[in-house]
Amino acid sequence: MDFKPIDDITPELINTYSEINVKNVGRTIEDLQFTQEKILVCGTGASSHPKFNPRFATPSAMIQADLYVTVDHHKPKKEYFTKKGNYALSLIVHPDVPKKILELNGEIFWFSPQYLKNDLPKIISGLITTDNSGLASISLASYFNAKSILLSGIKLTDSYTKFLEGGKLVFANASKNKSKIFSLDGILATKTTFDEWSKF
């Protein structure tokens, strides 16, 4: 199956991809365990990130992480998918993404966007057709009951502004879940330094 990459996934592709992927669901994010009160979430908007455990990252950040998170509807770029490890995947990812992760001997844990009807755990990663992996990472940190989440390289500026509306949903849900969000650059959340955040 060969789909042409597009900037915005369509509702039709969301249904197609999710119908393919749901047949391959083994474990879900309910099978993961993160009990720490703080989680660092990293994206592509910064060239370097603090070392911290646990650290969640989008594959495109190309760093070592405790959990890689993606909602990517494009075919997997080989330069992004190089690490063996734990991957949290949305049902809407391109069906070649889980294949690539299995080639790396990675472990896959599935979740569903909130707008699909199924029995999988629901994670808000934006609005339908504008899901974002960084937003999914924030939601997952909150899902695991992190009291404090620090963002590194997650900005939603420039070509990412289309994700801002979905970001409001993610931040509102995290707040409802009593997760406080901070940011190294101060763009999406209260600015702090890594050292200050570590002492909170």
C-alpha positions as CSV (number, residue, x, y, z in Angstrom):
1,M,0.0,0.0,0.0
2,D,1.7,3.2,-1.1
3,F,0.1,6.5,0.0
4,K,1.4,9.9,-1.3
5,P,2.6,12.0,1.6
6,I,0.5,15.0,2.3
7,D,0.7,17.8,4.9
8,D,-2.7,17.2,6.4
9,I,-4.1,13.8,6.9
10,T,-7.7,13.5,5.6
11,P,-10.6,11.9,7.5
12,E,-10.6,9.2,4.9
13,L,-6.9,8.4,5.5
14,I,-7.5,8.4,9.3
15,N,-10.2,5.8,8.8
16,T,-8.1,3.7,6.4
17,Y,-4.9,3.8,8.6
18,S,-6.8,3.1,11.8
19,E,-8.7,0.2,10.3
20,I,-5.3,-1.4,9.2
21,N,-3.5,-0.7,12.4
22,V,-6.2,-1.8,14.8
23,K,-5.8,-5.4,13.5
24,N,-2.2,-5.3,14.7
25,V,-2.8,-4.0,18.2
26,G,-1.1,-6.1,20.8
27,R,-0.2,-4.0,23.8
28,T,-1.5,-0.5,24.6
29,I,-0.1,2.4,26.7
30,E,-1.9,0.8,29.6
31,D,0.9,-1.8,29.6
32,L,3.5,1.0,30.2
33,Q,4.4,2.2,33.6
34,F,5.8,5.6,34.5
35,T,5.4,6.6,38.1
36,Q,7.7,9.6,38.3
37,E,6.3,13.0,39.2
38,K,8.3,14.8,36.5
39,I,8.6,14.0,32.8
40,L,10.7,15.9,30.2
41,V,9.0,16.1,26.7
42,C,11.3,16.8,23.7
43,G,10.5,17.9,20.2
44,T,12.3,19.1,17.1
45,G,12.2,22.8,18.0
46,A,15.6,22.7,19.8
47,S,18.9,21.3,18.7
48,S,19.8,19.9,22.1
49,H,17.8,18.7,25.1
50,P,18.6,18.2,28.8
51,K,19.4,14.7,30.0
52,F,16.6,13.5,32.3
53,N,14.7,10.3,33.1
54,P,12.0,9.8,32.1
55,R,12.3,11.6,28.8
56,F,9.6,11.4,26.1
57,A,10.5,12.4,22.5
58,T,9.2,12.5,19.0
59,P,11.3,10.2,16.7
60,S,12.2,13.3,14.7
61,A,14.0,14.8,17.7
62,M,16.6,12.0,17.1
63,I,17.6,11.6,20.7
64,Q,17.7,8.7,23.2
65,A,14.4,8.6,25.0
66,D,12.4,6.4,27.5
67,L,9.4,6.7,25.2
68,Y,9.1,7.7,21.6
69,V,5.8,9.1,20.6
70,T,4.3,9.6,17.1
71,V,1.1,10.2,15.3
72,D,2.9,10.5,12.0
73,H,0.8,9.8,8.9
74,H,3.8,9.9,6.6
75,K,5.9,6.9,5.7
76,P,8.7,6.6,8.3
77,K,11.9,8.5,7.4
78,K,14.8,6.2,8.0
79,E,16.9,9.0,9.6
80,Y,14.2,9.4,12.3
81,F,13.5,5.8,13.1
82,T,16.9,4.4,14.2
83,K,16.4,3.6,17.9
84,K,15.4,0.4,19.5
85,G,13.1,1.2,22.4
86,N,9.5,1.8,23.5
87,Y,7.2,3.5,21.0
88,A,3.7,4.9,21.8
89,L,1.8,4.9,18.5
90,S,-1.5,6.5,17.6
91,L,-3.9,4.3,15.5
92,I,-3.7,7.0,12.8
93,V,0.1,6.5,12.0
94,H,1.1,5.3,8.5
95,P,0.9,1.5,8.5
96,D,4.6,1.4,7.6
97,V,5.6,3.1,10.9
98,P,4.9,0.0,13.1
99,K,6.7,-2.2,10.5
100,K,9.8,0.0,10.7
101,I,9.8,-0.1,14.5
102,L,9.5,-3.9,14.6
103,E,12.5,-4.0,12.2
104,L,14.4,-2.1,14.8
105,N,13.2,-4.7,17.5
106,G,11.3,-1.8,19.2
107,E,8.3,-2.3,21.4
108,I,4.9,-0.9,20.3
109,F,2.2,0.4,22.7
110,W,-0.9,1.7,21.0
111,F,-3.3,4.5,21.8
112,S,-6.2,6.1,20.0
113,P,-7.1,9.7,19.3
114,Q,-10.1,10.9,21.3
115,Y,-12.3,11.3,18.2
116,L,-12.2,7.6,17.1
117,K,-14.7,5.0,18.5
118,N,-12.8,2.0,19.9
119,D,-11.8,0.4,23.2
120,L,-8.2,1.7,23.2
121,P,-7.0,4.2,25.7
122,K,-7.7,7.8,24.4
123,I,-5.0,10.4,24.1
124,I,-5.6,13.9,22.9
125,S,-3.0,14.9,20.3
126,G,-4.9,17.7,18.6
127,L,-8.0,18.0,16.5
128,I,-9.0,15.6,13.7
129,T,-6.7,16.0,10.7
130,T,-4.2,18.1,12.8
131,D,-2.8,15.6,15.3
132,N,0.7,16.4,16.5
133,S,3.3,14.1,18.0
134,G,4.6,16.7,20.5
135,L,1.1,17.3,21.7
136,A,0.6,13.6,22.1
137,S,3.8,13.4,24.2
138,I,2.4,16.1,26.5
139,S,-0.9,14.2,26.8
140,L,0.9,11.0,27.5
141,A,3.0,12.6,30.3
142,S,-0.2,13.8,31.9
143,Y,-1.9,10.4,31.3
144,F,0.9,8.9,33.4
145,N,0.0,11.4,36.1
146,A,3.2,13.5,35.9
147,K,2.7,16.5,38.3
148,S,5.3,18.5,36.4
149,I,6.0,18.4,32.7
150,L,8.9,20.3,31.1
151,L,8.9,21.1,27.3
152,S,12.1,21.2,25.3
153,G,11.8,22.1,21.6
154,I,8.0,22.1,21.5
155,K,6.9,25.5,20.2
156,L,4.0,25.3,17.7
157,T,5.4,28.3,15.8
158,D,5.8,28.9,12.1
159,S,4.5,25.9,10.1
160,Y,3.3,24.4,13.3
161,T,0.8,27.1,14.2
162,K,-2.0,24.9,12.6
163,F,-1.7,22.8,15.8
164,L,-2.4,25.6,18.2
165,E,-6.2,24.9,18.5
166,G,-5.5,21.3,19.3
167,G,-2.9,22.5,21.8
168,K,-5.6,24.3,23.8
169,L,-7.4,21.0,24.2
170,V,-4.2,19.2,25.3
171,F,-3.3,21.9,27.8
172,A,-6.8,22.1,29.2
173,N,-6.9,18.3,29.7
174,A,-3.5,18.3,31.4
175,S,-4.7,21.1,33.7
176,K,-7.8,19.1,34.6
177,N,-5.5,16.2,35.4
178,K,-3.5,18.4,37.8
179,S,-0.3,18.4,35.5
180,K,1.6,21.6,35.5
181,I,3.5,22.4,32.3
182,F,6.7,24.4,32.0
183,S,8.8,25.3,29.0
184,L,12.5,26.0,28.4
185,D,11.7,28.7,25.9
186,G,8.5,30.1,27.5
187,I,6.6,29.9,24.2
188,L,3.8,27.5,25.2
189,A,4.1,27.5,28.9
190,T,5.7,29.2,31.9
191,K,9.4,29.7,31.2
192,T,11.9,28.0,33.5
193,T,15.4,26.6,33.4
194,F,16.2,22.9,33.6
195,D,18.0,23.5,36.9
196,E,15.0,25.4,38.4
197,W,12.5,22.8,37.2
198,S,14.7,20.0,38.7
199,K,14.4,21.6,42.1
200,F,10.6,22.1,42.1
